[in-house]
């Protein structure tokens, strides 16, 4: 089997927009690939995880780290979860920033905060670090319909080099279940991160390729 392990450090933030499955699946695939993941989960995202995934996350960052490491069968020390007020985490400073950050899903409020340089919590500060250091920042908004405010904030960020990747899955791969739609978006995120992946079928491929395991 092809070895596609990478040692990049990727920051993943899950906010309170609907679509927590996208963020959790992204974390799972990154950990499976041997990628170091810094995970930030907002309080609203915890509620969404419970409502959409029947996933009740433990109360502290340390226990969430252990819980998700076991849930995804990840290697020890690949995953680090940080509380929203942990200003001593690596992602809070450009001196030890991750190579890239993905906010998935990205709520309209988080989008606005990033576009206007707010740093009220660790997710917003980590995104601000990406911008000031000129590092890769990918936002996965999941709102519909999109207001003028959303569009203007997206345009502001796109002009800064931020990649806006809406959670809008395609259907040419003939999805058979919800997980196929989730994987479509996760695969596009991995493409933007420059990480090889074998999730789903690409346009022009003859057959569906199973996800990495």
C-alpha positions, 0 to 999 in steps of 0.5 A: 500500500502506498505510504502517504504519511506526513508530519505537517502540523495542521490546526483544525478549528470546529465552530458552531455552524451546522456540519460538524461531521466535516470537521470530525472526519477531517481530523480523523483522516489527518490523524490516520495519515500520521499528521500532527493535529492541533484541534480547537472546538468552540462551545457552540461546536460542542452543542452541534456535535451532540445534536448532529453526531450524538457525540458528547465530548468530555469537558476538558481539552485533555480528556477530549484529546484522549477521547478522540485519540481512542475514537479514531485509533490514532497514534499517541501524541498526534492530537492536541486539543486546546481550550478556547482560553489557552493563550499558551498553546502553539497556535496562539503565536507566530513563533510556533504556528502550524503550517496551515489552519482549517476552520471547518465548518466556519460559522458566519460569526467566526468568518466576520471575526477573522475578516475584521481581525478580532482575537476574542478566543483561540480560534480567532487568534490562531486565524489571525496568526495565519494571516499575519504570518502569511500561512495557509488559511482555509475556511469552510463556510456552511451557511445558506442562503448567504447574506451580503455581509457574509459575501463581503467578509469572504471577499475581504479574506479572499483578497488576503489569500485565504481559501474559501471552500464552501461545504457544497459537495458535488454529486458526480461521484454518485454518493450512496450515503451521507458519508460520501458527501462529507468525504467529497468536501474533506478530499477537497480540503486535503487537496488545498492543504497539498496532502495526497489522499485517496478519498472518493472518486475524482472527475474522470476516474473510472472507479471509486477509490476507498478512503485511506485506512 
